[in-house]
């Protein structure tokens, strides 16, 4: 399975690297190959988020799953959702 990671924090004082690393570990545990990583420091209220715009351009042919923060969810393109457990 091919995936993309999207990590976002709201302020410049916060660091998204820890979130990205946790998602990489989850992906590894679930045998997901990470193809794209998108990281940014932008408020969720800002609709002009460059990395999020790039993520939205991906299709089912590009990836099978999106792993993202701030909500720790896996989102499949077929519309199903699965909560990531603390053990991952």
Phi and psi restraints in degrees (value plus and minus 20) as a CYANA .aco file:
   2 UNK   PHI    -124.1   -84.1
   2 UNK   PSI     117.7   157.7
   3 UNK   PHI    -157.1  -117.1
   3 UNK   PSI     148.8   188.8
   4 UNK   PHI    -147.4  -107.4
   4 UNK   PSI     127.7   167.7
   5 UNK   PHI    -130.8   -90.8
   5 UNK   PSI     116.6   156.6
   6 UNK   PHI    -147.1  -107.1
   6 UNK   PSI      94.6   134.6
   7 UNK   PHI    -138.2   -98.2
   7 UNK   PSI     107.4   147.4
   8 UNK   PHI    -155.2  -115.2
   8 UNK   PSI     118.5   158.5
   9 UNK   PHI    -142.3  -102.3
   9 UNK   PSI     138.6   178.6
  10 UNK   PHI    -109.1   -69.1
  10 UNK   PSI     -43.3    -3.3
  11 UNK   PHI    -148.2  -108.2
  11 UNK   PSI     140.4   180.4
  12 UNK   PHI     -89.8   -49.8
  12 UNK   PSI     -39.0     1.0
  13 UNK   PHI     -97.3   -57.3
  13 UNK   PSI     -38.0     2.0
  14 UNK   PHI    -109.0   -69.0
  14 UNK   PSI     139.6   179.6
  15 UNK   PHI    -142.4  -102.4
  15 UNK   PSI     105.6   145.6
  16 UNK   PHI    -108.7   -68.7
  16 UNK   PSI     -27.9    12.1
  17 UNK   PHI     -80.0   -40.0
  17 UNK   PSI     -61.5   -21.5
  18 UNK   PHI     -81.1   -41.1
  18 UNK   PSI     -62.6   -22.6
  19 UNK   PHI     -83.7   -43.7
  19 UNK   PSI     -64.2   -24.2
  20 UNK   PHI     -81.6   -41.6
  20 UNK   PSI     -63.7   -23.7
  21 UNK   PHI     -83.4   -43.4
  21 UNK   PSI     -60.2   -20.2
  22 UNK   PHI     -82.7   -42.7
  22 UNK   PSI     -61.1   -21.1
  23 UNK   PHI     -87.6   -47.6
  23 UNK   PSI     -56.0   -16.0
  24 UNK   PHI     -82.3   -42.3
  24 UNK   PSI     -60.8   -20.8
  25 UNK   PHI     -84.7   -44.7
  25 UNK   PSI     -61.9   -21.9
  26 UNK   PHI     -80.3   -40.3
  26 UNK   PSI     -64.9   -24.9
  27 UNK   PHI     -81.4   -41.4
  27 UNK   PSI     -64.0   -24.0
  28 UNK   PHI     -81.5   -41.5
  28 UNK   PSI     -64.3   -24.3
  29 UNK   PHI     -83.8   -43.8
  29 UNK   PSI     -47.5    -7.5
  30 UNK   PHI    -123.4   -83.4
  30 UNK   PSI      -8.5    31.5
  31 UNK   PHI      38.2    78.2
  31 UNK   PSI      24.9    64.9
  32 UNK   PHI    -126.1   -86.1
  32 UNK   PSI     104.7   144.7
  33 UNK   PHI    -103.5   -63.5
  33 UNK   PSI     100.4   140.4
  34 UNK   PHI    -103.2   -63.2
  34 UNK   PSI      99.2   139.2
  35 UNK   PHI    -116.4   -76.4
  35 UNK   PSI     -58.1   -18.1
  36 UNK   PHI    -153.7  -113.7
  36 UNK   PSI     124.3   164.3
  37 UNK   PHI    -149.2  -109.2
  37 UNK   PSI     106.5   146.5
  38 UNK   PHI    -140.8  -100.8
  38 UNK   PSI     104.7   144.7
  39 UNK   PHI    -152.3  -112.3
  39 UNK   PSI     119.6   159.6
  40 UNK   PHI    -179.0  -139.0
  40 UNK   PSI     138.0   178.0
  41 UNK   PHI    -131.3   -91.3
  41 UNK   PSI      71.7   111.7
  42 UNK   PHI    -167.7  -127.7
  42 UNK   PSI     125.2   165.2
  43 UNK   PHI     -87.8   -47.8
  43 UNK   PSI     122.9   162.9
  44 UNK   PHI     -84.2   -44.2
  44 UNK   PSI     -39.2     0.8
  45 UNK   PHI     -99.2   -59.2
  45 UNK   PSI     -34.6     5.4
  46 UNK   PHI    -103.1   -63.1
  46 UNK   PSI      95.7   135.7
  47 UNK   PHI    -101.2   -61.2
  47 UNK   PSI     -28.0    12.0
  48 UNK   PHI    -123.0   -83.0
  48 UNK   PSI      52.9    92.9
  49 UNK   PHI    -129.4   -89.4
  49 UNK   PSI      86.9   126.9
  50 UNK   PHI     -76.8   -36.8
  50 UNK   PSI     -64.1   -24.1
  51 UNK   PHI     -89.7   -49.7
  51 UNK   PSI     -56.9   -16.9
  52 UNK   PHI     -85.4   -45.4
  52 UNK   PSI     -57.2   -17.2
  53 UNK   PHI     -82.0   -42.0
  53 UNK   PSI     -60.9   -20.9
  54 UNK   PHI     -83.6   -43.6
  54 UNK   PSI     -61.7   -21.7
  55 UNK   PHI     -79.6   -39.6
  55 UNK   PSI     -62.9   -22.9
  56 UNK   PHI     -86.4   -46.4
  56 UNK   PSI     -37.7     2.3
  57 UNK   PHI     -99.7   -59.7
  57 UNK   PSI     -35.0     5.0
  58 UNK   PHI     -90.1   -50.1
  58 UNK   PSI     131.0   171.0
  59 UNK   PHI    -142.3  -102.3
  59 UNK   PSI     157.6   197.6
  60 UNK   PHI     -80.1   -40.1
  60 UNK   PSI     -46.2    -6.2
  61 UNK   PHI     -94.3   -54.3
  61 UNK   PSI     -44.1    -4.1
  62 UNK   PHI    -104.2   -64.2
  62 UNK   PSI     -66.5   -26.5
  63 UNK   PHI    -165.0  -125.0
  63 UNK   PSI     143.6   183.6
  64 UNK   PHI    -125.1   -85.1
  64 UNK   PSI     -43.1    -3.1
  65 UNK   PHI    -170.6  -130.6
  65 UNK   PSI     130.5   170.5
  66 UNK   PHI    -137.7   -97.7
  66 UNK   PSI     108.4   148.4
  67 UNK   PHI    -127.9   -87.9
  67 UNK   PSI     109.0   149.0
  68 UNK   PHI    -168.5  -128.5
  68 UNK   PSI     135.5   175.5
  69 UNK   PHI    -137.7   -97.7
  69 UNK   PSI     130.8   170.8
  70 UNK   PHI    -103.6   -63.6
  70 UNK   PSI     -42.5    -2.5
  71 UNK   PHI    -108.2   -68.2
  71 UNK   PSI     108.0   148.0
  72 UNK   PHI    -105.3   -65.3
  72 UNK   PSI      52.3    92.3
  73 UNK   PHI    -144.9  -104.9
  73 UNK   PSI     133.0   173.0
  74 UNK   PHI    -120.3   -80.3
  74 UNK   PSI     112.8   152.8
  75 UNK   PHI    -141.3  -101.3
  75 UNK   PSI      98.6   138.6
  76 UNK   PHI    -109.5   -69.5
  76 UNK   PSI     128.6   168.6
  77 UNK   PHI     -86.3   -46.3
  77 UNK   PSI     -38.9     1.1
  78 UNK   PHI    -100.7   -60.7
  78 UNK   PSI     -16.5    23.5
  79 UNK   PHI      77.6   117.6
  79 UNK   PSI     -26.1    13.9
  80 UNK   PHI    -104.8   -64.8
  80 UNK   PSI     131.8   171.8
  81 UNK   PHI    -145.4  -105.4
  81 UNK   PSI     127.4   167.4
  82 UNK   PHI    -161.2  -121.2
  82 UNK   PSI     107.2   147.2
  83 UNK   PHI     -92.3   -52.3
  83 UNK   PSI     117.1   157.1
  84 UNK   PHI    -101.8   -61.8
  84 UNK   PSI     113.3   153.3
  85 UNK   PHI    -103.5   -63.5
  85 UNK   PSI     142.6   182.6
  86 UNK   PHI     -84.6   -44.6
  86 UNK   PSI     -43.8    -3.8
  87 UNK   PHI     -91.1   -51.1
  87 UNK   PSI     -34.5     5.5
